[in-house]
Amino acid sequence: MTSHILVIDDDPVQRRLLTNMIERLGHVAHLADNGRSGLELLERKGGMINVILLDLLMPQMNGHGFLEALAERGIDTPVIVQTGQGGIETVVQAMQAGAFDFLVKPVSPERLSIAIGNALKMASRDGRVKTARRPRGGAVGFDDIVSASPAMIRVLDLARRAAQSNIPIVLEGESGVGKEMVARAIQAASDRASKPFITVNCGAIPHNLVESILFGHEKGAFTGATEKHSGKFVDADGGTLFLDEIGDLPLEVQVKLLRAVQQGEIETVGARQPQRVNVRLISATNKDLINEVREGRFREDLYYRLNVFPITIPALRRRKEDIPVLVRAFVDRFTAEQRLNQPLAVSGGAMALLTAYDWPGNIRQLENAIFRAVVLAEGGELTVKDFPQIATQIPGYVVADRSGFSWGEAGPERRPVSGAPATVAASRADIPERSEPWEQVSDGRFENAIASVGEGGEVRKLADVEEELIRFALKFYRGQMSQVARKLGIGRSTLYRKLKDYGIDPDNPLREAA
């Protein structure tokens, strides 16, 4: 999926190199030459920016000033710091200021790809769709978790019981199912409700900083430790510490975590004596921890200490009864946040489509899809045409963004279209047949309907589908070969070879090449 990366660097050569790397990864680069202009661009773009790539040494506003400005504004877009100075002091200062990751110049494309990928995963897990975030003045309670499925109701019942004690809890489930929200509800229902709730994403912390961030360090404990750092366990003292992606903890840190769980003591880096803490521990993972134990990546003794009260949160595809209630809740919330003049309804066809989809990104993906639809809504009702990416992923059904396709109130109706076995047809209007399933419609956009099944009812050959997709891409990107190759994920030489193999004229992809 294409993401938007903001590059802030005063070196034009670095900006050009980073832009090239980012575009090769399939993302879009936005450029600023200092922290102040980067901040202005970020505020103009709103929630569009997914990751920030930040240089530290710049005129007008340096990287540290930029990080402070982000904190003051409450902007939590993941920031990857990059600098020519790779000392531990610079790393610690940047991480304490809120940086997500740290790169040393010159950065390799592979390292940059990993850093951006990790930042995007963290943003997805933590729900960092900035304008879609739900503002909350107080704690999240069980009443804030909407559900209609028996499986999820059982989960919430277990969580309510667990809230009445200090028993260690492990929340299991795929990314995006709502593990942190359940953890916050447990905290709010416990006798620690008025105490701190501290979250740590174990998979988002560089391994060499995990121990310091979790347990803290004394001044002078290592090179660059210019001041004392309390650590997350001390920050959560008396309250709850939520360790997300617990399976990503390094083995050497797992030993110290075991002592904290067993004896209620932590060893601060550089301290002479252990420190007692009173922390309720809730862990979360999307991994199979027992398999991690078998593979030697997770300590068996720590596993049994943490896994006293496991709660498995089912994926959204396994509790589809929740989809309609979640859809309505998200629509109501985003309608209020966007300050729309009228409430939005959801058509029966759109609800049927959303319920039919399996949602591999779970609740977070559903939330983002609803947010996009509400922002782009043109009428008083969300219909199938407001969810084009979802409709095209359901086998046998295709829909173009605002091309006229829709589902009626009674649900989907299948109708043959030339070049495609079936499509979704509007219940109140006839859709004219077209010579190509993806040709331009009257408003200049494209009808996205590349068929996977031929007229005889058999799956089409891969080469035929590939040829049609290349023709579509050439038409869509108006013959810009670099853009076509990049979006198709192939090199330009490979693209030219395929054009020759399939006899495609790049200037007129609908016509056979001479």
ABEGO torsion letter per residue (X at the ends): XBBBBBBBBABAAAAAAAAAAAAAAGBBBBBBABAAAAAAAAAAAEAABABBBBBABBBGBBAAAAAAAAAAAGBABBBBBBBABABAAAAAAAAAAGBABBBBOBBBAAAAAAAAAAAAAAAAAAGBBAAABBBBABBBBAAABBBABAAAAAAAAAAAAAAABABBBBBBEBBGAGAAAAAAAAAAABAAAABBBBBBBAAABBAAAAAAAAAEBBBGABBGBABBBAEAAAAABGBBBBBBGAAABBAAAAAAAAAAAAAGBBBBBGBABBBBBBBBBBBBBABBAAAAAAAGABBAAAAAAAAABBBBBBBAAABAAAAAAAAAAAAAAAAAAAGBABBBBBBAAAAAAAAABAGAAEAAAAAAAAAAAAAABABABBBAAABAAAAAABBGBBBBBGAGBBBBAAEBBBBBBBGBABBBBBAABBBBBBABAABBBAAGBBBBBBBABBAAGBBBBAAAAAAAAAAAAAAAAGGBAAAAAAAAGBBAAAAAAAAAAAGBBAABAABBBX
